[in-house]
Amino acid sequence: AIELYTAQLERHPEDAATRRQLARTLSWSGRLRPALALYDTLVAAAPHDIELRLEHASVLAWDGQLTESARALRPLRSVAPARVERLLGDLHRWGGARAAAARHYRAAALLGDGDEHARAGAAILADETDGVEALPTFSAMQDSDRFNQRRVAVEARRRHGLATEVAAAVIHND
């Protein structure tokens, strides 16, 4: 497909539809830098094409340019709010900010464009909220008879719940 689109562009260099298909095909095949170069040209020529700008922001994210993708999405919030929220959810999830991703996915679902991807993302993140994180904690105590005691504890914490402390070992010193 890349060869066919490239040959078509050699014959008709001003064919924006073919250039866009080439950009899509390059991005889907993992050739993100050449795809982004084409998207830059396409967006410059058609700055009011919302779909094109959303595609461009997605490819930026696929290339790991999360900040640039978020920056490209910002002005599109007023014209495509649900889709922008869903893409922001993806950006935050890929960047490791799971709570922010969940907020954006919920917002996309609430905006009601029927985006199954946003609902699926929110469901995945919701399923993970009961995961347990272990953090070591250390404390020192002294009894009234001046018997020194050191306690080593392991704290298990739910992401959206109360912290529970479990003593793993207690060491007594004279």
C-alpha positions, 0 to 999 in steps of 0.5 A: 500500500505504501508503494502504491500511495507513493507512486500515486503521489509522484503522479499527483503531488497535490492529492491530499487524500492520497497523502493522508492515506499514505500518512495513515498507512505509514503510521499503522506500519510503525513508520511514525517519523515519515508519517508525522512529517506528512501529518505536519504538512497536511495539518498546515494545509487544512488546520480546520480538519478536526479528524486530521488533527485528532489523527495527528495527535494520536500518531504523536502519542504513538511516537512517545511524544505525549506532551506534544500530543496533549498540546495538539489536543488542547484546542480540539476540546471544544469541538470534539470533547469526548474524543479528546477526553478519550485520547487524553485518557490514553496519553495518561495511561501510557504515561503511567498516570492511571488515576488521571487516565481513569478520570479522562475515560469516565469523562469521555463516557459521560460525554456520551459519544458511545466510545467503547474504547473509553468505557473499556479503558475505564473498566480496565482501570477500575478492575485494577483499583483493588491491587495491593501495593507493599511499602516498607515502614519502620518505627521505633518504640520504647516501653515504660521500663526502658526496654527498647523495641524496634519494630519492622512493619510492612504496610499493604495499601489499597489504591482506593481504600484504607491503609492496613499495617501488618507487622512482619518482624519485631526485634527487641533490644536491651 
